[in-house]
Amino acid sequence: RASQNPFYYCTDKMSGFAHCTTPSLLAFKSALMNLGYQVSFTHCRQNAFKTNATNQVVWDVLRCWIKENPVNMKKVKETSPSAVFLSKEPSLETNFKIRPDANPPSRQKRLVRYQVNPEPEWGPKSRAKKRIGRCEPESRSGKRER
């Protein structure tokens, strides 16, 4: 099962590395499913997925995306890791047509997955501090106890 894999992939981070436009999450998920792999969304990030596909396959799917949506090579330095990545041809072919089973029922019903904070500055507040002019009990003689 894809949900049992400990790691997840972020499409925006992968696309940032390759200097390409970010594919939609459903299109990328459909491409992996068309290759026969299991894919699920993750609870960690809104634009991330988990899969039982190998790293090689996931990055080759991104290369297939770049083949359909070319990168402007003027922005990529020749010595960068991105240039090496972009110079390789994908070792597989895939289809980015969105499959009906790629979108889970909870997402189709538009259930809230990533709730926004209810107000600004929401969450744990700062720790309690000592007050400088605090009241201390006085003894009967009028002097403070030590």
ZAMARGU-4260 file (C-alpha; in steps of 0.2 Angstrom, whole numbers, plus 5000, padded with zeros to 4 digits):
<rodrens>
0) 5000/5000/5000 | 5006/5017/4996 | 5000/5024/5013 | 5013/5013/5022 | 5028/5021/5013
5) 5037/5032/5026 | 5042/5046/5013 | 5032/5058/5003 | 5036/5068/4987 | 5032/5087/4985
10) 5027/5091/4967 | 5032/5110/4970 | 5049/5106/4977 | 5053/5093/4963 | 5047/5106/4950
15) 5058/5120/4958 | 5073/5109/4957 | 5070/5105/4939 | 5065/5124/4935 | 5048/5118/4927
20) 5030/5122/4929 | 5022/5112/4943 | 5010/5098/4937 | 4994/5097/4946 | 4994/5084/4959
25) 4980/5074/4951 | 4989/5074/4934 | 5005/5067/4943 | 4995/5055/4953 | 4986/5049/4937
30) 5003/5047/4928 | 5010/5035/4942 | 4993/5026/4943 | 4994/5023/4924 | 5011/5015/4926
35) 5003/5003/4939 | 5009/5010/4955 | 4999/5015/4970 | 4998/5033/4975 | 4990/5042/4990
40) 4989/5059/4997 | 4998/5063/5013 | 4993/5072/5028 | 5009/5082/5030 | 5008/5094/5015
45) 4994/5099/5004 | 5003/5096/4988 | 5012/5080/4992 | 5009/5062/4989 | 5016/5045/4994
50) 5019/5030/4982 | 5026/5013/4981 | 5035/5018/4965 | 5054/5020/4966 | 5064/5036/4966
55) 5069/5033/4948 | 5051/5031/4942 | 5045/5046/4951 | 5059/5057/4943 | 5056/5049/4926
60) 5038/5054/4927 | 5044/5072/4930 | 5055/5071/4915 | 5040/5065/4905 | 5031/5081/4911
65) 5045/5092/4906 | 5045/5083/4889 | 5027/5089/4887 | 5030/5106/4896 | 5048/5112/4891
70) 5059/5121/4903 | 5067/5138/4898 | 5086/5133/4898 | 5092/5151/4900 | 5087/5150/4918
75) 5097/5134/4921 | 5116/5135/4924 | 5126/5122/4914 | 5135/5116/4929 | 5120/5114/4941
80) 5112/5098/4946 | 5096/5103/4937 | 5105/5104/4920 | 5112/5086/4923 | 5094/5080/4928
85) 5087/5089/4912 | 5100/5082/4900 | 5094/5064/4903 | 5079/5057/4893 | 5065/5048/4903
90) 5067/5029/4903 | 5048/5027/4902 | 5032/5034/4894 | 5017/5039/4904 | 5000/5048/4901
95) 4995/5063/4912 | 4976/5062/4908 | 4967/5063/4925 | 4959/5047/4930 | 4942/5047/4939
100) 4949/5036/4953 | 4964/5048/4956 | 4953/5059/4966 | 4948/5051/4983 | 4930/5053/4988
105) 4934/5064/5003 | 4942/5076/4991 | 4927/5076/4979 | 4916/5080/4994 | 4928/5095/4997
110) 4931/5090/5015 | 4943/5101/5024 | 4960/5093/5025 | 4971/5108/5030 | 4962/5119/5042
115) 4968/5137/5043 | 4971/5146/5059 | 4955/5154/5066 | 4963/5171/5069 | 4980/5179/5068
120) 4992/5176/5082 | 4983/5160/5086 | 4991/5146/5096 | 5002/5144/5111 | 5006/5161/5119
125) 5023/5166/5127 | 5028/5158/5144 | 5023/5166/5160 | 5036/5178/5167 | 5041/5185/5184
130) 5032/5201/5189 | 5044/5214/5195 | 5032/5223/5208 | 5023/5208/5215 | 5015/5208/5232
135) 5024/5198/5245 | 5017/5194/5262 | 5024/5205/5276 | 5028/5200/5294 | 5020/5207/5309
140) 5034/5218/5313 | 5032/5227/5296 | 5047/5220/5288 | 5047/5207/5274 | 5052/5190/5277
145) 5067/5183/5268
</rodrens>
